[in-house]
């Protein structure tokens, strides 16, 4: 008769961090303490599962080399302003905007590389703000305007979306705060039906279907979602002028926070 595996001991956060630091060092890699603890929490405080997930991310980063997904590499996609970082919520979590009407031609690989670029840039911004003591935020919000969405590239888009979800959940754990879907046409409902079976109930709960379409009700909606209108684009009820171009800082030190001690934490914008 098979014996039940012994339950893992309950560790304090400090004990878990010690083990995870030692594990990631043995992999020849480095991660911040907050990142390591996110893996631990994501895996339900199961230390061996957290170690396995960290090892998988290390391998992914070695193979994928996300640091190479820079502006020059993703320029053709980024310059259309179909996706970009601009502002944050009231806690300092980055906002990534995506606009279907601006989506340029491109391969699945190009789409996924651009997704990785934005996640890497958002991570740099928030790590910088943490380092200078202005915010401990480490999540991202997606605001996705689906106006103009069509099924013309559905095969490509399904593949890119599936890879996006897999990368975000496995290699940027507990990074997604909310994903807001706006102006969704019927065609997107059909698209959603193709990918929904592959998304867990827990992750699907982070997706908000926003019925409001006009600035005034959108402003009220996003205020209830913990956004300060000062750092929300005007198209969505805020006061922030929409981004018009992508800045290309060479490293996180070039990100300057635009806030005073009387403001909520604010990450730097790309515009």
Number of C-alpha atoms within 10 A of each C-alpha: 3 4 5 6 6 6 7 10 9 11 13 10 12 10 11 19 18 13 16 23 18 12 18 17 12 11 12 8 15 14 14 9 12 13 15 23 21 18 25 24 15 17 17 11 20 18 22 14 15 23 20 14 19 24 17 14 17 20 14 15 14 12 9 14 11 15 12 13 21 19 19 10 14 19 14 15 20 21 16 16 19 17 23 28 26 23 26 28 26 21 18 25 27 30 27 21 23 19 19 16 13 18 17 15 11 12 12 16 13 18 24 20 22 22 22 22 22 20 22 16 22 26 21 17 28 25 19 23 25 14 11 10 10 19 19 18 23 25 23 24 20 20 20 19 21 19 15 15 20 15 13 9 11 15 11 15 17 17 15 20 16 15 17 16 15 14 18 16 15 17 18 19 20 17 20 19 16 19 21 17 17 20 17 18 13 11 15 18 10 12 17 12 10 12 14 12 9 12 13 9 10 8 13 13 11 14 15 13 12 15 13 15 13 11 15 12 14 20 23 16 17 19 17 10 12 12 22 20 20 18 22 24 20 16 16 24 21 22 15 16 14 15 16 12 13 19 13 14 13 10 11 16 11 12 20 14 16 12 13 10 7 6 11 18 23 26 30 23 22 17 15
